[in-house]
Amino acid sequence: MHGLIQDASLLTSATLAHAARVYADVEVVTARDGHVVHRSNYAQIDQRARRFASSLSRLGLGKENVFLGALGFNTWRMLEVMHAVPGSGAVLHTANPRLHADDLAYSVQHAGDCAVLVDLDCLPLAETIAAACPKAQHWIILCDAVDMPRATTLPAPHCYEDLVAAGDANYRWPDLDERRASTLCFTSATTGRPKGVLYSHRGTVLNVMSVSGRNGWDLGRGDCVLSTAPFFHCNGWGMPYMAPIVGAKLVLPGRVVSPAAMLRLIHAERVTHSGAVPTVLSDLLAEIQASGGDFGTLRLLWTGATAPSQVLLQRLQALGPTVRHAFGMTETTQVLTISTPDPNATAEAQQAEQLLQGQPVFLSDVRSVDDDGKVLPEDGTSVGHLQVRGAAVASAYFGRPDAPCLSDDGWLMTGDIGTLSSGARMRITDRSKDAIKSGGEWISSVALENIAAGCPGVFQAACIGAAHPRWQERPVLVLVRDVGASLDEQAVRAHLQDKIAKWWMPDAIFFVQTLPKNSVGKVIKSELRTLYASVLE
């Protein structure tokens, strides 16, 4: 017997429709290099998205199993596209303009995109890859008629604003199967060709609902979000759908998200929530220290991708905002675990918990297994391979049967190594490819990086394993100094001396001007390993 309750599909279009009705006047702001260039609101965004969706349907593009690429950054038009394409019934491939052109063209072809929407900032890149993407029969430029490029080599380009203007103002979002594909995001191509993860409407909506509450992003009416995560990374950490659900003002920074631009927008738009990977937060902190500024109204910063150091957390929070550490990956749609320390715990206990990747959000689960697949106890010390599952977790890579991602019993293999403690608190000690095995024992590169980052005069730290003739691998530190610091190797070793086991002491320490980073701000350790792999041989 079923319950006598009405049914409603969990659709991404419902998030914007809700905002247009309940939070109609809440602003959506777009900036360029930290300066506002456009203001809208949820009612206007919804109306324009409906018009565009109707034009897609007229072109035969708004239907099931049709993929459309979108090559652009966080703007009001891209927000409309994030709703219009999946809302019409098609699938939106949020193409990553920061990929190498070959990988980008591969992703467009692999997705089977029959149309590609192009931000003007990405026009040269689109022209570069167009010949390698013969499946794309339509190229839609995200601009108005005045700004339409006259000399583009893209075949028969459409003007986005013309399609919006020609759309049906009375278009109704169709009631789709909530398990239908909504968006397609690709990994960052750090281990070969990028792999696609095909999200569903249901998984996306469930995830943003699970994350938005007090134990997550603590986001609601009256708040203002600076959405720095690009939409082509995990749906912009879910913000195009989460902010409308809760009625939060949305600030979209466009292409340039420099520390100076972020701070300018935080103050000008009275931003309360934002976030970035630790390397970007380090740059943001350096900008504040150099300018003598502050965080203004900002009360919560979220971070993920890699673990922040305790020193970085302390320095940021000393300036006002709470920092909330989370874990997620392309394969988990958005966030899967969040560290939300008990407010009644001691300050020391709260700081310790902030360094963890946190506890699973609702409808998600985590476990750690040994090399044989045996589930390990949640004792905080048993190190194993971390695996996850949930309502928003990938079950396979799109079109890649050659790249399995699940264990034999259906858990996603994250590629991370770590421990679980009571309450399913997850601590990542390393990526499996970054962990250092010395003499048969594991050394955590993440732990060494965090401790080294606490040394006065260190701005950023990276740790890799270098080949060793006796011990297999030994740790090597690569450091960036703070501006004006005269730090040397002896000072770093003195700082590490009583904070790590003796056999963890790096065999070599190098100082560099910058660390190589990928499009999401993660340090590219493969490049460091290429440079330093044989320094100990």
Secondary structure, DSSP 8 states (H G I E B T S, - for coil): ---S-------HHHHHHHHHHHSTT-EEEEEETTEEEEEEEHHHHHHHHHHHHHHHHHTT-SSTT-EEEEE--BSHHHHHHHHHHHHHT-EEEEE-TTS-HHHHHHHHHHHT-SEEEEEGGGHHHHHHHGGG-TT--EEEEES-GGG--SS--SSSEEEHHHHHHTS-TT-------TTSEEEEEE---SSSS--EEEEEHHHHHHHHHHHSSTTTT---TT-EEE--S-TTTHHHHTHHHHHHHHT-EEEE-BS---HHHHHHHHHHTT--EEE--HHHHHHHHHHHHHHT---TT--EEEE-SS---HHHHHHHHTTS-EEEEEEE-GGGSSEEEE----TTS-HHHHHHHHTS-BEE-TTEEEEEE-TT--B--SSS---EEEEEEETTS-SS-TT-TTS--B-TTS-EEEEEEEEEETTTEEEEEEETTT-EEETTEEE-HHHHHHHHHTSTTEEEEEEEEEEETTTEEEEEEEEEE-TT----HHHHHHHHTTTS-GGGS-SEEEEES---B-TTS-B-HHHHHHHHTTTT-
